[in-house]
Amino acid sequence: MQRYFLENPFDEEGYAALEGEDRKHIVNVMRMAEEDMLIAVSAGEAYYAEITDITQAAVHIQKEEGPLKKSELPIDVTIVCGLAKGDKHDWIVQKGTELGVAEVILLKAERSVVKWDDKKGVKKIERLRKIAKQAAEQSHRTVIPEIVEPITLRQLTKVVSNYDVLLVADEEDAKTGNPHRLAERVKNISPGQKVLVVFGPEGGLAREEVDVLHSLGFLPIALGPRILRTETAPLYVLSALSYAFE
């Protein structure tokens, strides 16, 4: 059954409206009509809802049953990704959403080839947020991941206190004789905790950046003996966390 996120929650009588792109999708793509059922997500809870009326402005629905069983990761995972080339951010956001990520933060890393244009960046962020919404609907999430505009390492240092566990994917750590394996780090994570994991761009994080992160309490993790692409590494970690906790 098709799932939609409500911009405005159900009212006290259980009514709500779906407008804009959601209305177009319901009417023009799904070809739904009055009395058809869909799943509506409101304030982090999903409900079965019936279409009561379709107008030129909105599709009106009424809550019928719920809340339904949630499908969120039992830990809150934020991934920080160095700015990358092409459509790699699209891939990370889409697949990361399917795998349960709570938030994606883009990082202006020293070795990022891509230079962020604030004017053009507004549309890019809007696109990523749309991808996150669509992926959340497809994967039956009850939360749409937050997509945060690119920040600097200095700005990142100001928010680390909001998280319980700090990890950084360190390529150099993986080359040592005794790498810090992700499986060992996961053992020290508990359900309900907030986890922040930092990944570099195509060229990896500069050693100075890694040193700064270490000084803030970030623990290095090795992602196996193979070198992973910048768009693969976050999905590797999310998959491992899903395996460990779900």
Protein Blocks (a to p, Z undefined) as FASTA:
>chain_A
ZZdddfbdcdfkopacdehjlmmmmmmmnopaehiacdddeehiacddddfbdcfkbccd
ddfbdcdddfbdfbdcdddddddehjllmmmmmmmmmnopabdcddddfklmbacdfklm
mmmmmmmmmmmmmmmmmnopabdcdddddddfklmmmmmmmpfbdcdddfklmmpmbdcd
fklmmmmpcehiacddddddfkopafklmmmmmmnopacddebjbdcdfklmmmmmmmmm
mmmmZZ
